[in-house]
């Protein structure tokens, strides 16, 4: 049944009239004039809608053009759709085909916008995204890249992490490394410089970064020698060796710290001495020429205190892949004494130097930090909260500069040399991978166990002599004590 507005034929339906439609009109047709008509529909929830269509002729037959559904669309919008269809017909264009063409065009516009957004995102890939991907699949350090991630998150990402790779400049990288140098961390800046170059070299070979670096790799333009302090030794070939007097002085400092703390009436405000585990670590390093990191990762299962041997698996050895080897240390009486004392402190755990939760070893930089914090005068940095910032471990009043735990390894090698130990034996005591052809290393397989055992024994005897009571009572020992007690700026005895 066709229905017309109450005002009669030739009139248009009003919103009020549509709202008054009864459910009994289901399926009836509403005539609105100029070829527009609507079909009344009633849903299961008794909601009434009107489906509007425009009638036109195509190929001699009646065709319909959908104009909208009231009340989802307004009457004004529905009639405007009818008028647009009439205008298309005047231009001899099928309105339904035009609608489909408009839909296709709209879809293509959306696709173009999405494609442009994806292109822009690809063009604007950030430095942090590049480095994160390199850390994930381009590099694998022994610690699972934990130290790399820490350094990049601290010194790189906050400054240039959001920067687009294509927009990154040499100056951006120079300024980033300059901040690290500015706080006196020249060695870290050099290491970070190498890591940044490694990351960008990796990216140059892979998409999408390869096409973003078509203008060149900014990391390759860096010259680290123009970034670090002019006085910094880029070869990092430290030559610091502790003299006998300094070794004795170090022991005296440890004794004095312990005595002062014991005598302090208020232990809460008194300065605590260097941890006993740290002291043992230093003396073991000096008496075995081992690397401090290898020592701090040691497990008691690798120690045989009855046979006085310490096994260092190659997994704990510093060095490039393929250039690591297991190492067995034959402990002198001096080294064994300190391992035994250490066992009394940490023998209840799996680790010789356990972490606070005893689930792992301490950080391999723990001892270096403790020693460095107590030689603050040599640091170009502000006071670190929660850390010691004093000069209690400065030796010889600083006349020979700062000393580090690794210098003890060099000191041990130098002492072995002074004792007349052959260089090839010293190299093996330090677990150096010896130079030479692979054929030579394959056929010359003597382990030098006896020679190494004798070398370490002689080194231990030399240290016992240095620390002997009669030595401490000698003129040299007296000079050490005077130097340790002398006022700031005095000339060493």
C-alpha positions in Angstrom: 0.0 0.0 0.0 1.3 3.4 -0.9 0.8 6.1 1.6 1.1 9.9 1.3 1.7 12.7 3.9 -1.4 13.9 5.7 -1.1 17.2 3.9 -1.9 15.3 0.7 -0.2 14.2 -2.5 2.7 16.3 -3.8 3.8 17.0 -0.3 6.8 15.8 1.5 6.9 13.7 4.6 7.9 15.4 7.9 9.9 14.0 10.8 6.8 14.3 13.0 4.8 12.3 10.6 7.5 9.6 10.3 7.6 9.3 14.1 3.8 8.7 14.1 4.0 5.7 11.8 2.2 2.6 13.2 3.7 -0.9 13.3 0.7 -2.0 11.2 2.3 -0.1 8.3 5.0 -2.7 8.0 5.8 -3.2 4.2 3.8 -0.1 3.1 5.4 2.4 0.7 5.7 6.1 1.5 5.7 8.4 -1.5 7.9 11.6 -1.1 7.8 12.9 -4.6 10.3 13.3 -7.5 10.8 9.5 -7.6 11.8 9.1 -3.9 9.9 6.4 -2.0 10.4 4.6 1.3 9.5 1.2 2.6 8.4 0.8 6.2 10.2 -1.8 8.2 9.5 -3.0 11.8 12.2 -4.8 13.7 11.7 -7.6 16.3 12.0 -5.0 18.9 9.2 -2.9 17.3 11.6 -0.3 16.1 10.3 1.4 13.0 12.6 2.5 10.1 12.0 3.7 6.6 14.3 2.4 3.7 14.4 5.2 1.0 15.0 4.5 -2.7 15.1 6.6 -5.8 13.5 5.1 -8.9 15.0 5.7 -12.4 15.0 3.9 -15.7 18.0 2.0 -17.0 17.9 0.1 -20.3 14.1 0.7 -20.4 13.6 -0.9 -17.0 13.0 0.5 -13.5 16.1 0.6 -11.4 16.6 1.7 -7.8 19.2 3.8 -6.1 19.4 3.5 -2.3 19.4 6.9 -0.6 19.5 6.0 3.1 17.5 4.7 6.0 15.5 7.0 8.4 16.2 7.7 11.3 19.8 6.6 10.8 20.0 9.3 8.1 18.2 12.6 8.1 15.5 13.4 5.6 17.7 16.2 4.3 20.6 13.8 3.7 18.2 11.3 2.0 16.8 13.9 -0.3 20.3 15.2 -1.1 21.3 11.6 -2.1 18.2 11.5 -4.4 19.2 14.9 -5.9 22.8 13.7 -6.5 21.4 10.6 -8.3 19.2 12.8 -10.5 22.2 15.0 -11.3 24.3 12.0 -12.3 21.5 10.8 -14.6 21.4 14.2 -16.3 25.2 13.7 -17.0 24.2 10.2 -18.4 25.9 8.5 -15.5 24.3 5.6 -13.7 24.1 6.7 -10.1 24.7 3.2 -8.8 27.8 2.8 -10.8 28.9 6.3 -9.7 28.3 5.2 -6.1 30.5 2.1 -6.6 33.1 4.2 -8.3 33.0 6.6 -5.4 33.5 3.7 -3.0 36.4 2.4 -5.0 38.0 5.9 -5.1 37.5 6.3 -1.3 39.1 2.9 -0.7 42.0 3.9 -2.9 42.4 7.2 -1.0 42.4 5.3 2.3 45.0 2.8 0.9 47.1 5.7 -0.3 46.9 7.4 3.1 47.9 4.2 4.9 50.7 3.5 2.4 52.0 7.1 2.9 51.9 6.6 6.6 53.8 3.3 6.4 56.3 4.9 4.1 56.7 7.9 6.4 57.2 5.5 9.4 59.7 3.5 7.4 61.5 6.7 6.5 61.4 7.8 10.1 62.7 4.6 11.8 64.5 5.8 14.9 68.0 5.2 16.1 66.7 3.3 19.1 64.8 0.9 16.8 67.9 0.3 14.9 70.0 -0.4 18.0 67.3 -2.5 19.6 67.2 -4.7 16.5 71.0 -5.0 16.5 71.0 -5.9 20.2 68.4 -8.5 19.5 69.9 -10.2 16.4 73.2 -8.6 15.5 75.3 -9.0 18.6 75.6 -11.5 21.5 78.0 -10.7 24.4 78.7 -13.1 27.2 76.3 -11.3 29.6 73.4 -11.5 27.1 74.1 -7.9 26.1 73.1 -6.7 29.6 76.0 -4.2 29.8 75.4 -3.0 26.2 71.7 -2.4 26.9 72.6 -0.5 30.1 75.1 1.8 28.5 72.8 2.6 25.5 69.8 3.2 27.7 71.9 5.5 29.8 74.0 7.4 27.3 72.5 7.0 23.9 68.7 6.6 23.8 67.9 9.6 26.0 69.8 11.9 23.6 69.4 10.5 20.1 67.1 7.5 20.5 64.0 9.1 19.0 66.0 10.7 16.1 65.3 9.3 12.7 68.2 7.2 11.3 68.1 9.1 8.0 68.4 12.4 9.8 71.2 11.4 12.2 74.4 13.3 11.7 78.0 13.0 12.7 77.6 15.9 15.1 74.7 14.2 16.9 77.0 11.3 17.6 79.9 13.5 18.6 77.8 15.4 21.1 76.5 12.1 22.5 80.0 10.8 23.1 81.1 14.2 24.3 78.7 14.0 27.2 80.3 10.8 28.3 83.8 12.3 28.0 82.6 15.4 29.9 82.1 13.3 33.0 85.6 11.9 32.7 84.6 8.5 31.3 87.0 8.5 28.3 87.4 4.7 28.3 83.6 4.2 28.2 83.4 6.8 25.4 85.9 4.8 23.3 84.0 1.5 24.0 80.7 3.2 23.2 82.2 4.6 20.0 83.2 1.1 18.9 79.8 -0.3 19.7 78.0 2.4 17.8 80.2 1.8 14.8 79.5 -1.9 15.0 75.7 -1.3 15.2 75.7 1.0 12.1 78.0 -1.3 10.1 75.5 -4.1 10.8 72.6 -1.9 9.7 74.3 -0.9 6.5 73.9 -4.4 5.2 70.2 -4.8 6.1 66.9 -3.3 5.3 65.2 -1.0 6.1 68.2 0.8 7.4 70.4 0.2 4.4 68.3 2.5 2.2 68.1 5.1 5.0 71.9 5.3 5.0 72.3 6.0 1.3 73.7 9.4 2.1 76.4 7.7 4.2 77.0 6.1 7.6 77.5 9.0 10.1 79.3 6.7 12.6 82.1 6.1 10.0 82.8 9.9 10.0 83.6 9.9 13.7 87.2 10.3 14.8 87.4 9.3 18.5 90.8 10.9 19.0 89.1 14.3 18.4 86.4 13.5 21.0 88.3 12.1 24.0 90.5 14.3 26.3 93.8 15.1 24.6 95.7 13.5 27.5 93.8 10.2 27.2 95.9 7.3 26.0 93.8 5.8 23.2 95.9 2.6 23.1 94.8 2.1 26.8 98.2 0.6 27.4 98.5 1.2 31.1 102.0 0.6 32.5 101.2 1.2 36.2 103.0 -1.4 38.3 102.8 -1.3 42.1 106.2 -1.0 43.8 106.9 -3.2 46.8 106.5 -0.2 49.1 103.0 0.4 47.7 102.1 -3.2 48.2 103.1 -3.0 51.8 101.4 0.3 52.2 98.1 -1.2 50.8 98.3 -3.9 53.4 99.0 -1.3 56.1 95.9 0.7 55.0 93.7 -2.4 55.3 95.1 -3.0 58.8 94.6 0.6 59.8 91.0 0.7 58.5 90.2 -2.5 60.5 91.8 -1.1 63.7 90.1 2.3 63.4 86.7 0.7 62.9 87.2 -1.7 65.8 88.2 1.1 68.1 85.4 3.4 67.0 82.9 4.0 69.8 80.1 4.7 67.3 80.1 2.0 64.6 77.2 3.6 62.8 79.1 6.8 62.0 82.5 5.2 61.6 84.0 4.4 58.2 83.8 0.8 57.4 87.0 -0.9 56.1 87.2 -2.4 52.6 85.2 -5.6 52.6 87.3 -8.7 53.6 86.2 -10.5 50.4 87.5 -7.6 48.4 90.8 -7.6 50.2 91.2 -11.4 49.5 90.3 -10.8 45.9 93.1 -8.2 45.5 95.7 -10.4 47.1 94.7 -13.5 45.1 94.9 -11.5 41.9 98.4 -10.3 42.8 99.6 -13.8 43.7 98.1 -15.6 40.7 98.2 -12.9 37.9 94.5 -13.7 37.1 92.0 -11.3 35.8 89.7 -9.8 38.4 86.6 -10.7 36.4 87.6 -14.4 36.2 88.2 -14.4 39.9 84.9 -12.9 40.8 83.0 -15.5 38.7 84.8 -18.4 40.4 82.8 -21.2 42.0 83.9 -23.3 44.9 83.4 -26.4 42.8 86.4 -25.2 40.7 88.6 -25.0 43.7 90.5 -27.9 45.2 91.9 -26.5 48.4 93.5 -29.9 49.4 95.4 -30.0 46.1 95.9 -26.2 46.0 94.4 -25.9 42.4 92.0 -23.6 40.8 90.3 -24.4 37.5 89.1 -21.5 35.4 86.7 -22.7 32.6 87.1 -20.9 29.3 83.5 -19.6 29.6 84.9 -17.3 32.3 87.9 -16.2 30.4 88.1 -12.8 28.7 88.9 -12.9 25.0 87.5 -13.2 21.6 85.5 -16.2 20.5 87.8 -19.0 19.4 90.6 -17.5 21.4 89.7 -18.7 24.9 91.1 -21.6 26.7 90.6 -23.3 30.1 93.2 -22.4 32.7 94.5 -24.2 35.7 96.2 -22.3 38.5 98.5 -24.0 40.9 98.1 -22.0 44.1 101.1 -20.9 46.1 100.9 -21.1 49.9 100.2 -17.3 49.9 97.3 -17.6 47.4 95.9 -20.8 49.1 95.9 -19.0 52.5 93.6 -16.3 51.1 91.3 -18.7 49.3 91.0 -20.6 52.6 90.2 -17.5 54.5 87.7 -16.6 51.8 86.1 -20.0 52.1 85.5 -19.3 55.8 83.4 -16.3 54.6 81.6 -17.6 51.6 82.1 -21.3 51.6 78.4 -21.9 52.4 77.5 -20.7 48.9 78.3 -22.0 45.4 80.2 -18.9 44.6 83.5 -17.6 45.9 82.2 -14.1 45.7 78.4 -14.5 45.9 75.9 -11.7 45.1 73.7 -10.4 47.9 70.9 -13.0 47.1 73.6 -15.7 46.8 72.0 -16.9 43.5 74.9 -15.7 41.4 78.4 -14.1 41.6 78.9 -10.4 42.3 79.1 -8.0 39.4 82.6 -8.3 37.8 83.1 -4.6 38.3 82.4 -4.6 42.0 86.1 -4.6 43.2 87.1 -2.0 40.6 84.3 0.3 41.8 85.3 -0.1 45.4 89.0 0.6 44.6 88.1 3.5 42.3 85.6 5.1 44.7 88.5 5.3 47.3 90.7 7.2 44.9 88.3 10.1 44.2 91.0 12.7 43.6 91.7 11.0 40.2 88.1 11.0 39.1 86.6 13.8 36.9 83.1 13.3 38.3 80.8 14.6 41.0 80.3 12.7 44.2 78.2 9.6 43.7 75.4 9.1 46.1 75.5 5.9 48.1 79.2 5.4 47.2 82.5 6.1 49.0 84.1 9.2 47.6 87.4 9.5 49.5 91.1 8.9 49.0 91.6 6.1 51.5 93.3 3.8 49.0 95.5 6.3 47.3 99.1 4.9 47.4 102.3 6.9 47.9 100.2 10.0 48.3 99.3 9.8 44.6 102.8 10.4 43.3 102.4 7.5 40.8 98.7 8.1 40.0 95.7 5.9 40.3 96.0 2.2 40.6 93.4 -0.4 39.5 92.8 -4.0 40.3 94.0 -4.9 36.8 97.3 -3.3 37.6 97.9 -6.1 40.1 97.9 -8.6 37.2 100.6 -6.5 35.5 102.4 -6.2 38.8 102.4 -10.0 39.2 103.7 -10.5 35.7 106.5 -7.9 36.3 107.5 -9.6 39.6 107.7 -13.0 37.8 109.9 -11.3 35.2 112.1 -9.9 38.0 112.4 -13.4 39.5 113.9 -14.7 36.3 110.8 -16.6 35.0 110.9 -17.1 31.3 108.4 -14.9 29.3 106.7 -18.0 27.7 106.0 -19.3 31.2 104.7 -15.9 32.4 102.4 -15.8 29.3 101.0 -19.2 30.3 100.6 -18.1 33.9 98.4 -15.2 32.6 96.6 -17.6 30.3 97.5 -15.7 27.1 96.6 -17.3 23.8 100.1 -17.4 22.3 100.8 -16.0 18.9 101.9 -18.2 16.1 100.5 -20.5 13.4 97.7 -22.9 14.2 100.0 -25.7 13.1 102.6 -24.7 15.7 100.0 -24.5 18.4 98.6 -27.9 17.3 101.9 -29.7 17.6 103.6 -27.9 20.5 101.2 -29.1 23.2 103.4 -29.1 26.4 101.2 -27.7 29.2 104.1 -26.2 31.2 102.4 -27.3 34.4 105.6 -27.9 36.3 107.1 -24.6 35.2 103.9 -22.7 36.1 103.7 -24.4 39.5 107.2 -23.3 40.2 106.6 -19.7 38.9 103.5 -19.2 41.1 105.3 -20.7 44.1 108.2 -18.3 43.7 105.8 -15.4 43.3 104.0 -16.4 46.5 107.4 -16.6 48.4 108.3 -13.1 47.1 105.0 -11.8 48.5 105.5 -13.5 51.8 109.0 -11.9 52.0 107.4 -8.5 51.3 104.9 -8.9 54.1 107.3 -10.6 56.5 107.5 -8.9 59.9 111.2 -8.3 59.5 110.5 -6.6 56.2 107.9 -4.4 57.8 110.3 -3.5 60.5 113.0 -2.6 58.0 113.9 0.9 56.8 111.7 0.3 53.8 108.7 -0.7 55.9 109.3 2.4 58.0 109.3 4.6 54.9 106.0 3.1 53.8 104.5 3.9 57.2 105.8 7.4 57.1 104.5 7.9 53.6 101.1 6.7 54.6 100.9 9.0 57.6 102.5 12.1 55.9 100.4 15.2 55.3 98.9 16.0 51.9 101.5 17.3 49.4 104.6 16.0 51.2 107.3 14.5 49.1 107.4 10.6 49.4 110.2 9.2 51.4 
